Amino acid sequence: MMNEAAIPVIAIDGPTASGKGTVAQRVAQTLGFHYLDSGALYRIVGLACLRSHVDFSDMAAVTAHAIAIAPRFVCGRVLLGDEDISKEIRTEEVGTAASLAAQIPSVRDALFELQRRERRQPGLVADGRDMGSVIFPDACLKVFLTASVETRARRRYKQLIEKGIDVKLDALVSEMAERDRRDMQRTHAPLVPAEGAKILDSSCLTIQETVVKILHWYDQVSLGGAD
């Protein structure tokens, strides 16, 4: 059996709407690696709590839902039991709920092993907020992908409008700024660049340009090169 540490991991962390999910999927597809959307796990917990009308100040109840989830990721879809919740977990309401759930240390602990088990041959690209700092601290490449809050809000606004969801741009800016504050200031696994992470501001980059940059960094790591 191959040593787990020998399985390459690319950890891509960053704030909400930084484009890390799309970028991570494309990097994984290009390399033929597995892909882990850690944020989806927290969104599933958030959705489960909303459906059960759980008060997010009740940490035990939120943690119980985190322990109970058994999602399946099939061909780009997120399944909970036989239900496809791929679209439902992407709403702003669920995103806010996920951020609240992520503040609870016992929730993060409950999801820790679930995420670690995704490290499989031939490799893994994992995106989230603590992939490089907590879940895979030995990742061969750690990237902190960011963009200005205004840029991220405009990107999310475009996505939601295209889906027919009515939303105000100024409200999105405020919500994202508040979510950033909450994620960065939490005491357990705060949103910060992991030690040794490469900072990549994608405010003026296309998705493809961002992907190419990360693939270039991975090539350098694989070949033992430097910047």
DRENDO-1510 file (C-alpha; in Angstrom, 1 decimal, always signed):
<recs>
REC; n; res; u; v; w
REC; 1; MET; +0.0; +0.0; +0.0 .
REC; 2; MET; +1.4; +3.4; -1.0 .
REC; 3; ASN; +2.1; +5.9; +1.8 .
REC; 4; GLU; -0.6; +8.4; +2.0 .
REC; 5; ALA; +1.9; +11.2; +2.0 .
REC; 6; ALA; +3.1; +10.1; -1.4 .
REC; 7; ILE; -0.3; +10.9; -2.9 .
REC; 8; PRO; -0.1; +14.5; -4.3 .
REC; 9; VAL; -2.6; +17.1; -3.0 .
REC; 10; ILE; -3.2; +20.6; -4.4 .
REC; 11; ALA; -5.0; +22.7; -1.8 .
REC; 12; ILE; -6.8; +25.7; -3.0 .
REC; 13; ASP; -8.2; +27.9; -0.3 .
REC; 14; GLY; -9.9; +31.3; -0.4 .
REC; 15; PRO; -12.9; +33.4; +0.4 .
REC; 16; THR; -16.4; +32.9; -1.0 .
REC; 17; ALA; -16.9; +33.5; -4.7 .
REC; 18; SER; -13.1; +33.7; -5.3 .
REC; 19; GLY; -13.6; +31.2; -8.1 .
REC; 20; LYS; -11.8; +28.4; -6.3 .
REC; 21; GLY; -14.4; +25.8; -7.0 .
REC; 22; THR; -14.4; +26.2; -10.8 .
REC; 23; VAL; -10.6; +26.6; -10.9 .
REC; 24; ALA; -10.1; +23.5; -8.7 .
REC; 25; GLN; -12.4; +21.4; -10.9 .
REC; 26; ARG; -10.5; +22.4; -14.0 .
REC; 27; VAL; -7.1; +21.8; -12.5 .
REC; 28; ALA; -8.3; +18.3; -11.3 .
REC; 29; GLN; -9.8; +17.5; -14.7 .
REC; 30; THR; -6.6; +18.5; -16.5 .
REC; 31; LEU; -4.4; +16.4; -14.2 .
REC; 32; GLY; -6.8; +13.5; -13.9 .
REC; 33; PHE; -7.0; +14.0; -10.2 .
REC; 34; HIS; -10.0; +13.5; -7.8 .
REC; 35; TYR; -11.7; +16.7; -6.7 .
REC; 36; LEU; -12.9; +17.6; -3.2 .
REC; 37; ASP; -15.4; +20.5; -2.8 .
REC; 38; SER; -15.1; +20.9; +1.0 .
REC; 39; GLY; -17.5; +23.8; +1.0 .
REC; 40; ALA; -20.3; +21.6; -0.3 .
REC; 41; LEU; -20.0; +19.5; +2.9 .
REC; 42; TYR; -20.6; +22.6; +5.1 .
REC; 43; ARG; -23.4; +23.7; +2.8 .
REC; 44; ILE; -25.0; +20.3; +3.2 .
REC; 45; VAL; -24.9; +20.7; +7.0 .
REC; 46; GLY; -26.3; +24.2; +6.6 .
REC; 47; LEU; -29.2; +22.9; +4.4 .
REC; 48; ALA; -29.9; +20.1; +6.8 .
REC; 49; CYS; -30.1; +22.5; +9.8 .
REC; 50; LEU; -32.3; +24.9; +7.9 .
REC; 51; ARG; -34.7; +22.1; +6.9 .
REC; 52; SER; -34.9; +21.0; +10.6 .
REC; 53; HIS; -35.2; +24.6; +11.8 .
REC; 54; VAL; -32.1; +24.2; +14.0 .
REC; 55; ASP; -30.9; +27.3; +15.9 .
REC; 56; PHE; -27.2; +27.8; +14.9 .
REC; 57; SER; -26.5; +28.8; +18.5 .
REC; 58; ASP; -27.3; +25.2; +19.4 .
REC; 59; MET; -23.9; +23.7; +18.7 .
REC; 60; ALA; -24.8; +20.2; +19.8 .
REC; 61; ALA; -27.8; +20.1; +17.4 .
REC; 62; VAL; -25.7; +21.5; +14.5 .
REC; 63; THR; -22.9; +19.0; +15.2 .
REC; 64; ALA; -25.4; +16.1; +15.3 .
REC; 65; HIS; -26.5; +17.0; +11.7 .
REC; 66; ALA; -22.8; +17.2; +10.6 .
REC; 67; ILE; -22.2; +13.7; +12.0 .
REC; 68; ALA; -25.3; +12.3; +10.3 .
REC; 69; ILE; -24.7; +13.5; +6.7 .
REC; 70; ALA; -23.7; +10.9; +4.2 .
REC; 71; PRO; -23.5; +12.8; +0.8 .
REC; 72; ARG; -22.5; +11.2; -2.5 .
REC; 73; PHE; -20.8; +13.1; -5.3 .
REC; 74; VAL; -21.8; +11.6; -8.6 .
REC; 75; CYS; -20.9; +13.1; -12.0 .
REC; 76; GLY; -20.8; +16.6; -10.7 .
REC; 77; ARG; -24.0; +16.2; -8.7 .
REC; 78; VAL; -24.4; +16.3; -4.9 .
REC; 79; LEU; -26.8; +13.6; -3.6 .
REC; 80; LEU; -28.3; +13.3; -0.2 .
REC; 81; GLY; -29.9; +9.9; -0.1 .
REC; 82; ASP; -31.7; +9.8; -3.5 .
REC; 83; GLU; -32.2; +13.6; -3.6 .
REC; 84; ASP; -30.2; +15.8; -5.9 .
REC; 85; ILE; -29.4; +18.9; -3.8 .
REC; 86; SER; -26.8; +20.3; -6.2 .
REC; 87; LYS; -28.7; +23.6; -6.9 .
REC; 88; GLU; -30.3; +24.0; -3.5 .
REC; 89; ILE; -27.0; +24.1; -1.6 .
REC; 90; ARG; -25.7; +26.9; -3.8 .
REC; 91; THR; -28.3; +29.5; -2.6 .
REC; 92; GLU; -27.1; +32.5; -0.6 .
REC; 93; GLU; -29.3; +31.4; +2.3 .
REC; 94; VAL; -27.6; +28.0; +2.5 .
REC; 95; GLY; -24.2; +29.7; +2.0 .
REC; 96; THR; -24.8; +31.9; +5.1 .
REC; 97; ALA; -25.9; +28.9; +7.1 .
REC; 98; ALA; -22.8; +27.0; +6.0 .
REC; 99; SER; -20.6; +29.9; +7.3 .
REC; 100; LEU; -22.4; +29.8; +10.6 .
REC; 101; ALA; -22.0; +26.0; +10.9 .
REC; 102; ALA; -18.3; +26.4; +10.1 .
REC; 103; GLN; -17.8; +28.5; +13.2 .
REC; 104; ILE; -18.4; +25.5; +15.4 .
REC; 105; PRO; -15.2; +23.5; +16.2 .
REC; 106; SER; -17.1; +20.2; +16.7 .
REC; 107; VAL; -18.7; +20.5; +13.3 .
REC; 108; ARG; -15.3; +21.0; +11.7 .
REC; 109; ASP; -14.0; +18.0; +13.7 .
REC; 110; ALA; -17.0; +15.9; +12.5 .
REC; 111; LEU; -16.1; +16.6; +8.8 .
REC; 112; PHE; -12.4; +16.2; +9.2 .
REC; 113; GLU; -12.1; +12.5; +8.4 .
REC; 114; LEU; -14.8; +12.7; +5.8 .
REC; 115; GLN; -12.5; +15.1; +3.9 .
REC; 116; ARG; -9.2; +13.3; +4.6 .
REC; 117; ARG; -10.6; +10.1; +3.0 .
REC; 118; GLU; -10.8; +11.8; -0.3 .
REC; 119; ARG; -7.0; +11.6; -0.7 .
REC; 120; ARG; -6.7; +8.9; -3.2 .
REC; 121; GLN; -4.6; +7.9; -6.2 .
REC; 122; PRO; -3.6; +9.4; -8.5 .
REC; 123; GLY; -4.0; +12.7; -6.6 .
REC; 124; LEU; -6.4; +15.2; -5.2 .
REC; 125; VAL; -7.3; +18.8; -5.8 .
REC; 126; ALA; -9.2; +20.2; -2.7 .
REC; 127; ASP; -10.8; +23.5; -2.4 .
REC; 128; GLY; -12.1; +25.2; +0.7 .
REC; 129; ARG; -11.0; +27.5; +3.5 .
REC; 130; ASP; -8.7; +25.3; +5.5 .
REC; 131; MET; -7.5; +22.7; +3.1 .
REC; 132; GLY; -3.8; +23.7; +3.2 .
REC; 133; SER; -3.8; +25.0; +6.8 .
REC; 134; VAL; -5.7; +22.1; +8.6 .
REC; 135; ILE; -6.9; +19.2; +6.4 .
REC; 136; PHE; -3.9; +18.7; +4.2 .
REC; 137; PRO; -1.0; +20.6; +5.8 .
REC; 138; ASP; +1.5; +18.4; +3.8 .
REC; 139; ALA; -0.1; +19.3; +0.4 .
REC; 140; CYS; +2.6; +19.6; -2.2 .
REC; 141; LEU; +1.1; +22.9; -3.5 .
REC; 142; LYS; -1.0; +25.3; -1.4 .
REC; 143; VAL; -2.7; +28.2; -3.1 .
REC; 144; PHE; -4.7; +31.0; -1.5 .
REC; 145; LEU; -7.0; +32.3; -4.3 .
REC; 146; THR; -8.5; +35.6; -3.6 .
REC; 147; ALA; -10.0; +38.7; -5.3 .
REC; 148; SER; -11.5; +42.0; -4.1 .
REC; 149; VAL; -14.9; +41.7; -2.5 .
REC; 150; GLU; -16.4; +43.9; -5.2 .
REC; 151; THR; -15.0; +41.6; -7.9 .
REC; 152; ARG; -16.3; +38.5; -6.1 .
REC; 153; ALA; -19.7; +40.1; -5.6 .
REC; 154; ARG; -20.0; +41.0; -9.3 .
REC; 155; ARG; -19.1; +37.4; -10.2 .
REC; 156; ARG; -21.7; +35.9; -7.8 .
REC; 157; TYR; -24.3; +38.5; -9.0 .
REC; 158; LYS; -23.8; +37.4; -12.6 .
REC; 159; GLN; -24.2; +33.7; -11.6 .
REC; 160; LEU; -27.4; +34.3; -9.7 .
REC; 161; ILE; -29.0; +36.6; -12.3 .
REC; 162; GLU; -28.3; +34.0; -15.0 .
REC; 163; LYS; -30.1; +31.4; -12.8 .
REC; 164; GLY; -33.1; +33.7; -12.6 .
REC; 165; ILE; -32.5; +34.6; -8.9 .
REC; 166; ASP; -33.3; +38.2; -8.0 .
REC; 167; VAL; -30.5; +39.8; -6.0 .
REC; 168; LYS; -29.1; +43.2; -5.3 .
REC; 169; LEU; -25.4; +43.8; -6.0 .
REC; 170; ASP; -24.9; +46.1; -3.0 .
REC; 171; ALA; -26.5; +43.5; -0.7 .
REC; 172; LEU; -24.1; +40.9; -2.0 .
REC; 173; VAL; -21.1; +43.1; -1.3 .
REC; 174; SER; -22.3; +43.6; +2.3 .
REC; 175; GLU; -23.0; +39.9; +2.8 .
REC; 176; MET; -19.6; +38.8; +1.4 .
REC; 177; ALA; -17.8; +41.3; +3.5 .
REC; 178; GLU; -19.5; +40.1; +6.6 .
REC; 179; ARG; -18.9; +36.4; +5.7 .
REC; 180; ASP; -15.2; +37.2; +5.1 .
REC; 181; ARG; -15.0; +38.9; +8.5 .
REC; 182; ARG; -16.7; +35.9; +10.2 .
REC; 183; ASP; -14.5; +33.3; +8.4 .
REC; 184; MET; -11.3; +35.2; +9.1 .
REC; 185; GLN; -12.0; +35.9; +12.8 .
REC; 186; ARG; -13.3; +32.5; +13.9 .
REC; 187; THR; -11.0; +30.9; +16.5 .
REC; 188; HIS; -11.0; +27.4; +15.0 .
REC; 189; ALA; -9.4; +27.1; +11.5 .
REC; 190; PRO; -9.8; +30.7; +10.5 .
REC; 191; LEU; -9.6; +31.7; +6.8 .
REC; 192; VAL; -5.9; +32.6; +6.4 .
REC; 193; PRO; -3.3; +31.6; +3.8 .
REC; 194; ALA; -1.6; +28.3; +4.9 .
REC; 195; GLU; +2.1; +28.4; +5.7 .
REC; 196; GLY; +4.0; +28.3; +2.5 .
REC; 197; ALA; +0.9; +29.1; +0.3 .
REC; 198; LYS; +1.2; +31.0; -2.9 .
REC; 199; ILE; -1.1; +34.0; -2.9 .
REC; 200; LEU; -3.0; +34.4; -6.2 .
REC; 201; ASP; -5.2; +37.5; -6.7 .
REC; 202; SER; -7.6; +36.7; -9.6 .
REC; 203; SER; -9.3; +40.1; -9.7 .
REC; 204; CYS; -7.9; +40.7; -13.2 .
REC; 205; LEU; -7.5; +37.2; -14.4 .
REC; 206; THR; -9.8; +34.9; -16.3 .
REC; 207; ILE; -10.6; +31.4; -15.0 .
REC; 208; GLN; -8.4; +29.9; -17.6 .
REC; 209; GLU; -5.5; +32.2; -16.8 .
REC; 210; THR; -5.8; +31.3; -13.1 .
REC; 211; VAL; -5.9; +27.6; -14.0 .
REC; 212; VAL; -2.8; +27.9; -16.1 .
REC; 213; LYS; -0.9; +29.7; -13.3 .
REC; 214; ILE; -1.7; +26.9; -10.8 .
REC; 215; LEU; -0.8; +24.2; -13.3 .
REC; 216; HIS; +2.5; +25.9; -13.9 .
REC; 217; TRP; +3.2; +26.0; -10.1 .
REC; 218; TYR; +2.3; +22.3; -9.9 .
REC; 219; ASP; +4.7; +21.5; -12.7 .
REC; 220; GLN; +7.5; +23.3; -10.9 .
REC; 221; VAL; +6.7; +21.4; -7.7 .
REC; 222; SER; +6.6; +18.1; -9.5 .
REC; 223; LEU; +10.0; +18.8; -11.1 .
REC; 224; GLY; +11.4; +20.1; -7.9 .
REC; 225; GLY; +11.8; +23.6; -9.3 .
REC; 226; ALA; +11.3; +27.0; -7.8 .
REC; 227; ASP; +9.7; +30.3; -8.9 .
</recs>
